Amino acid sequence: MSITAQDSTTAIINQMVPVGTIVTFAFAATNLPPGWLLCDGSNFNNNTYPDLYQLLGNSNVLPDLRGYFLRGLDPTGNIDPDGKSRSLLSVQADALKQHQHTYNRTAWFWNECEGGGGYLTPKVQGTDVDNFMTGQATSETGDAETRPKNVAVNYLIFAGIPRMRTTT
């Protein structure tokens, strides 16, 4: 088997940009550079991109990174508490860190005054208040998700130089 010019060029490019490299692309995914595919969960031709096919565990399904932030794998679990049980390209569900809110509960009671008049008196944190306020919750506020400020981009994966099939 002889090495062709395409094989040599492919080897050089793959050293500079390894197959499987993921980058952000701040433009529409309608006209991608050669060898780059959109990380949208679609299928690709494993005969055209055999190196990526092998890298993805003999799968021709692209990673679907739409709507996700990327997070570096932490197999120690020192930064990502789920890190020890995670693998590359695994999805971690959204979550809020465990926390609590404290607030003072106040109930107002009608007290009778001499002479028949009444007035409102606040009572705080007593047994009567606890019984009166059972089941009270803070008001719901916020958006549909927890997220940092962000900018929308496309994620691309380098699939390698497309293999050209020659006929003899």
C-alpha positions as CSV (number, residue, x, y, z in Angstrom):
1,M,0.0,0.0,0.0
2,S,1.5,3.3,-1.0
3,I,1.0,6.6,0.8
4,T,-0.8,9.2,-1.3
5,A,-0.5,13.0,-1.1
6,Q,-4.0,13.1,0.4
7,D,-2.9,10.6,3.2
8,S,0.2,12.8,3.9
9,T,-1.9,16.0,4.0
10,T,-4.6,14.4,6.2
11,A,-1.9,13.2,8.6
12,I,-0.4,16.7,8.9
13,I,-3.8,18.3,9.4
14,N,-4.8,15.7,12.0
15,Q,-1.7,16.5,14.0
16,M,-2.5,20.2,14.0
17,V,-6.2,19.7,14.7
18,P,-7.0,16.2,16.1
19,V,-10.2,14.5,15.0
20,G,-12.8,15.0,17.7
21,T,-11.7,18.6,18.5
22,I,-14.7,20.7,19.5
23,V,-14.8,24.5,18.9
24,T,-17.3,27.3,19.1
25,F,-18.4,28.8,15.8
26,A,-20.1,32.2,15.9
27,F,-21.7,31.9,12.5
28,A,-24.6,30.1,10.9
29,A,-24.1,26.4,10.3
30,T,-25.2,26.6,6.7
31,N,-21.7,26.6,5.1
32,L,-19.2,24.9,7.4
33,P,-15.5,24.6,6.7
34,P,-14.5,21.2,5.2
35,G,-14.1,18.5,7.8
36,W,-16.2,20.2,10.4
37,L,-19.6,19.0,11.4
38,L,-22.3,20.6,13.6
39,C,-22.7,19.0,17.0
40,D,-26.5,18.5,16.6
41,G,-27.0,14.8,17.3
42,S,-27.4,14.0,13.6
43,N,-25.9,11.0,11.8
44,F,-22.8,11.3,9.6
45,N,-21.3,9.1,6.9
46,N,-18.8,6.8,8.7
47,N,-17.2,5.9,5.3
48,T,-16.4,9.6,4.8
49,Y,-15.2,10.2,8.3
50,P,-13.9,6.8,9.6
51,D,-11.6,8.3,12.2
52,L,-14.4,10.2,13.9
53,Y,-16.6,7.0,13.7
54,Q,-13.9,5.0,15.5
55,L,-13.3,7.8,18.0
56,L,-17.0,7.9,18.9
57,G,-16.9,4.1,19.7
58,N,-18.0,2.9,16.3
59,S,-21.0,5.2,16.3
60,N,-22.0,7.6,13.5
61,V,-24.1,9.8,15.8
62,L,-22.6,13.3,16.4
63,P,-22.7,14.7,20.0
64,D,-25.7,16.9,20.5
65,L,-24.4,20.0,22.3
66,R,-27.3,22.3,21.4
67,G,-28.3,24.3,24.5
68,Y,-25.5,23.0,26.7
69,F,-22.5,24.6,28.4
70,L,-19.4,22.5,28.2
71,R,-17.8,21.5,31.4
72,G,-14.3,20.0,31.7
73,L,-14.3,16.4,33.0
74,D,-13.2,16.2,36.6
75,P,-12.6,12.5,37.4
76,T,-11.4,13.5,40.9
77,G,-14.7,14.9,42.0
78,N,-12.9,17.9,43.7
79,I,-14.7,20.5,41.6
80,D,-17.6,18.6,40.0
81,P,-19.3,16.6,42.8
82,D,-20.5,14.1,40.1
83,G,-17.1,13.9,38.4
84,K,-16.0,10.5,39.6
85,S,-19.0,8.9,38.0
86,R,-19.0,10.9,34.7
87,S,-17.6,10.0,31.4
88,L,-16.8,12.2,28.4
89,L,-19.9,13.6,26.5
90,S,-22.1,12.6,29.5
91,V,-25.0,15.0,30.2
92,Q,-25.4,16.4,33.7
93,A,-28.9,17.5,34.6
94,D,-29.6,21.0,35.7
95,A,-29.7,21.7,39.4
96,L,-29.7,24.4,42.1
97,K,-27.1,24.0,44.9
98,Q,-28.8,23.0,48.1
99,H,-29.7,26.1,50.1
100,Q,-32.3,27.5,52.5
101,H,-34.1,30.8,53.0
102,T,-35.0,32.2,56.4
103,Y,-37.6,34.8,57.0
104,N,-39.5,36.2,60.0
105,R,-43.1,35.1,60.1
106,T,-45.5,37.7,61.5
107,A,-49.2,37.3,62.2
108,W,-51.5,40.1,63.2
109,F,-54.2,39.4,65.8
110,W,-57.2,41.5,66.7
111,N,-57.0,42.6,70.4
112,E,-59.8,44.1,72.3
113,C,-59.3,47.3,74.1
114,E,-61.1,48.7,77.1
115,G,-64.0,50.7,75.8
116,G,-64.8,48.2,73.0
117,G,-62.2,49.4,70.5
118,G,-59.8,47.0,68.9
119,Y,-56.4,47.2,67.4
120,L,-54.0,45.0,65.5
121,T,-51.0,43.6,67.4
122,P,-48.1,41.7,65.7
123,K,-47.1,38.5,67.3
124,V,-43.8,37.0,66.1
125,Q,-42.6,33.4,66.3
126,G,-44.9,32.2,69.1
127,T,-47.0,29.0,69.2
128,D,-50.1,30.8,68.0
129,V,-48.1,32.1,65.0
130,D,-46.6,28.8,64.2
131,N,-50.1,27.2,64.2
132,F,-51.5,30.1,62.2
133,M,-48.8,30.1,59.6
134,T,-48.4,26.4,58.9
135,G,-47.8,25.6,55.2
136,Q,-46.7,29.1,54.2
137,A,-44.1,29.4,51.5
138,T,-42.1,32.2,50.0
139,S,-43.3,33.6,46.7
140,E,-42.1,31.9,43.5
141,T,-39.8,34.1,41.5
142,G,-37.3,33.6,38.6
143,D,-37.0,32.2,35.1
144,A,-37.5,28.8,33.6
145,E,-33.9,27.8,34.4
146,T,-30.8,28.7,36.3
147,R,-28.1,30.0,34.0
148,P,-25.2,32.4,33.8
149,K,-25.1,35.2,31.2
150,N,-24.3,33.7,27.9
151,V,-23.9,34.1,24.2
152,A,-25.3,31.6,21.7
153,V,-22.8,29.8,19.4
154,N,-22.7,26.7,17.4
155,Y,-20.4,23.8,18.5
156,L,-18.5,22.1,15.7
157,I,-16.5,18.9,15.8
158,F,-13.6,18.2,13.5
159,A,-14.4,15.0,11.7
160,G,-11.2,14.9,9.7
161,I,-10.5,15.5,6.0
162,P,-13.3,13.8,4.0
163,R,-12.0,10.6,2.5
164,M,-12.2,10.7,-1.3
165,R,-12.8,7.3,-2.8
166,T,-10.8,6.8,-5.9
167,T,-11.7,4.3,-8.6
168,T,-9.2,2.4,-10.6
